């Protein structure tokens, strides 16, 4: 109904045509809709419509834009994928179709529709959408972030200025209404009461002026009663702008709102796959006319939620002196999580270590450990633990410190070098830290200082 010209008060004729169609029963007549340029008659403003013609055209454009076609993005849906209707194949120019997979049907995947929808041929390109959406999200927040504080402050100032302008305009209207009422009263007061027609007319004008004063005063009272815009603290805005990632990822943010923001800033994204480099190539066409290219590694299935490489490197070093149970405690104490955001346990450390083929920690059969923690290494060269730690921090002896709040790891071979001997000699010459005065630190967790 909202697309019918009658809704906008127009008369239209010749909107359809009869065409010959072929079905299971042979040839037959089929009615098809014509394009507007082919209509025989279209006369706007012929009769009273539900809305005016301009409003009808705006509604028609909106409805047309909400239909996902090759020209329009379509209305944003409830799905989590940010680029639905925005991403296009660079090889054939078609829009990429979107499918959700996974146990909860929340993992998007973009694929080209050429081939499997036409001739059963292989698709042009296909790739997972999680990595792509994360990259677009980071680029979007990077664009919005620097101007967030300035935009919010300018918006608040503009709202306050507009409110003050309305108040000033109402004040001028009230002044004019009171002047008109006073003038009408003076005219009525000077009139001859015997002339009833003149006196009645002047009294009517005076009453009309008084009603106008009351009307303007009620508008001013209603304007003053409305809640004034709250003053925005620039400091709080700075904190808000620096934490846009948390706000964007908040559980209360609707996916449709995110998509509307993306479509406001991004006109289109053209995607391709560099098979030689195994990368996803994205060309982002921003709304302002600028273009930027992004290259993302094409990952394997499930690789997005894999454990960070830094954590894997830390586990590879910690197994030199610690068991899986101790490693899990050290990772948790440093606030590190698994790829799925879980706390570390002995079983998870064991699974991660086995997947990356990291050998398990085993004590030496002859009790001569090739790798030592800080307290054992200090006891071996007979210096205080603090002395050895300061030497390791200064780079005077080779040592490994995988975690900020974790143990130092020393190779036994490094403790027999001239550097270790020099540290021992200096410790003996320092009366504040005599040899052997260091505390006996047996715990791995207390060996970080």
DRENDRENPA-233694 format. One record per residue (C-alpha): z, x, y. Coordinates in steps of 0.25 Angstrom, whole numbers, plus 5000, padded with zeros to 4 digits. Each point is the difference from the previous one (the first is absolute). Layout:
REM DRENDRENPA-233694
ZXY...
This chain:
REM DRENDRENPA-233694
500050005000500450115010498550064998499349875003499549995014500649865001501350065001499650075013499449885006498550044997498949934993499250074990498849964991499150074990501250084994499550004986498750004993499549964986499550114991499450014986501050054990499950034985501149974990500149984985499349865002498850065007499749995015500849925009500349985015501250085006500649995014500250135007500750025013499250065012500450115009500449955014498750065006499249914991500749865003499149905007501049955010501350065005500649935013501450055004500949915009499349874996501349924996501550035000500450094989501350044994499950145007499150055011498750074997500650145003501249984991499049954989499250125001501350095000500449934987498750014994500050155002501450024995499649924987498850084998500850135002501049964990498950004989499950134993498550045001499250135003500249985015501449955001501350064994500649864996501449955003501150094995500649964987501450024994499550124992500650145003498750075001499850045015498550024999499649874994498749955006499950135009499550114990498650024997499250094991499250115006499050014989499549855000500649945013500749894992501549965002500950054989500749904992501550004998500749984987501550014997500550064987501350044994501149924993500449945014498549995004500450085013499150124998498749995008498750064996498750005008498750004993498549985004499449874996498650054998499550014986501049924992499849885009498550015000499450084988501150044992499950145005501150105002500849985014499750105011501450045003501449954995501450065003501549965001500449945013501550055001499650145004498949945010501049905006501150105002499050095008499549895009501449965002500450145004498850015010500349865005501550045003499550135006499149935010501149895004501250095000499750085012499849885009501049914994501150035011499149995012499349874995501349944997500650045014498749965007500149864993501449985004499750045014498849905000500849894995501150025010499050015011499349874996501349934999500450045015498649965004500249864995501449995006499450045014498949904999501049894996500850045012498849995010499749864994501449965002500050055015498749935002500549874994501350005008499250025013499149884996501249924997500750035013498749985008499849864993501549975004499750035015498849915000500749894994501250025009499249995012499249884996500249865006500849914990499349885006498750064995500249964985498750054994500150145007501550014996499749964986498950114998500950115006501149964991499150014988499550145004501450045002500449954987498850074994500450135006501449994995499549984986499250135002501250085004500849944988498850044990499950145006501550024999500049954985498950114997500850115006501349954993499250004987499450145003501450065003500649944987499050074991500550124994499650125008499350124992501050104995499950135007499550104990500750144999499050115000500950084991500049894989498549995001499850154998500949984987499149884996498750085002500550124992500349914988498849915000499850044985501349934996499649885009498649994994500650014986501149905002500249894989499949895011498650045005498949914996498850064994499149915008500650055013499750144995498649974998499849935013500650135007499050084992498849915003500450015015499950155000499050034989498649945000499550054987500350114989498850074993500350064986499450104991500350094989499750155000499950024985499950165001501350015008500649874993500449945013500049875007499250005013500449905011499449985013500849915009499349935011501149975010499949885010499950095012498750064995500650134994499850054986500850084991499850064986501150014990499950074986500949964989500250064986499549914990501349994991500149954986500749884995501449995004500050135007500449945013501549984995500050144994501250095004499850095012499550144997501250065007500949934991499250054988500150145005501549995002500249964986499150114995501050105007501349934997499750004985500250155000501549985002500349854998499949894990499349875002501449935003500350105011498649995005500149855002501350025007499550105010498749915003500949885003500950085009498850045008499649865001498750024992499449884993499049984988498649965003500449864998501250015010501150014989501250094999499950124991500650004986500050104988498949914993499150005012500150155002499750024986498849915001499550075012500250134994499349974988498849935007499850135008500350094988501250075007500850074989501549954998501250095004500550084989501150105000499750144996500550034985500650145005500749935012499250095009499449905009498750045007500349905012501349995007500649905010500750055013501450024994499550074987499150095008501150045010501050024988498950094994499850105012501549985004499949945014500449875006499149884998499949995015499550145002498949984989499649875006499950065014499250114995499149904992499849925013499650135008499050034989500750134996500049964985499049924993500549864997499649854998500649885007499249884995500949895007500750005014501349964993499850074987500350134993499450145003499350064988499950154998499350084989500850104993499050105002500149985015501550034999499750144995499150055011500350095012500249885009501149944991500750145000499950015015500649865002501250054991500250125008500049935013501049904994500950114996500050065013500449875007501549985000499949855003499349984987500550104989499350004987500549904990500749915011498949894998500549874994499749974986498949895001499749954986499449875004498549995003500349895010500950095008499150125000499249975011500850075011
